Amino acid sequence: GAVVSQHPSRVICKSGTSVKIECRSLDFQATTMFWYRQFPKQSLMLMATSNEGSKATYEQGVEKDKFLINHASLTLSTLTVTSAHPEDSSFYICSARGRGGGYGYTFGSGTRLTVV
Amino acid sequence: GENVEQHPSTLSVQEGDSAVIKCTYSDSASNYFPWYKQELGKRPQLIIDIRSNVGEKKDQRIAVTLNKTAKHFSLHITETQPEDSAVYFCAALDDYKLSFGAGTTVTVRA
């Protein structure tokens, strides 16, 4: 089945630094990547949607200059949290949708970000 | 946009009993309704889904029902087992985006 590899699984960074999270589709072409954030004991909140080769579309309230998304190829999308602060500490998870669309959404394994 | 409401937020059941989780959605254009099981610190795992042209779907101990007119869908787990303990999320697909419910923490008591 479709697999999305997400790295790193856990990261601790100092306040003010930037962190990059990668999601790779291993056996299919991810034409669309969705990035979610999940705070403890809460639901998944969509942050942004990116299509290969085009700019990401951000959900209301999500700062595009703080959460930089790059989807330069059909197998790789990255989320960079710039100038991270403790309130950015969360579980970040990607979800990929393949070519042809359909109803298949494959989740990455998630990244636990802790900003100290 | 789509708004998905999920109830209850917590559910405790005796092993062997059934568990039912209910969700409602707001956008009649939504046409795909998956259910996910998430264990602590892990990715959501798709356990069952239903499309808008189907009213019911079953997979062993898990079943989902959909009422398009009322815009609600439900997850039914029968003969619950301790390994069913997890957080369950419903979702609705609208315009290629999944909107999630708030989640239900299910605890199966041995």
Boltz contact constraints between the chains, C-beta under 6 A:
constraints:
  - contact:
      token1: [A, 43]
      token2: [B, 100]
      max_distance: 6.0
  - contact:
      token1: [A, 43]
      token2: [B, 102]
      max_distance: 6.0
  - contact:
      token1: [A, 43]
      token2: [B, 103]
      max_distance: 6.0
  - contact:
      token1: [A, 44]
      token2: [B, 100]
      max_distance: 6.0
  - contact:
      token1: [A, 103]
      token2: [B, 32]
      max_distance: 6.0
  - contact:
      token1: [A, 107]
      token2: [B, 43]
      max_distance: 6.0
  - contact:
      token1: [A, 107]
      token2: [B, 44]
      max_distance: 6.0
  - contact:
      token1: [A, 109]
      token2: [B, 43]
      max_distance: 6.0
  - contact:
      token1: [A, 110]
      token2: [B, 43]
      max_distance: 6.0
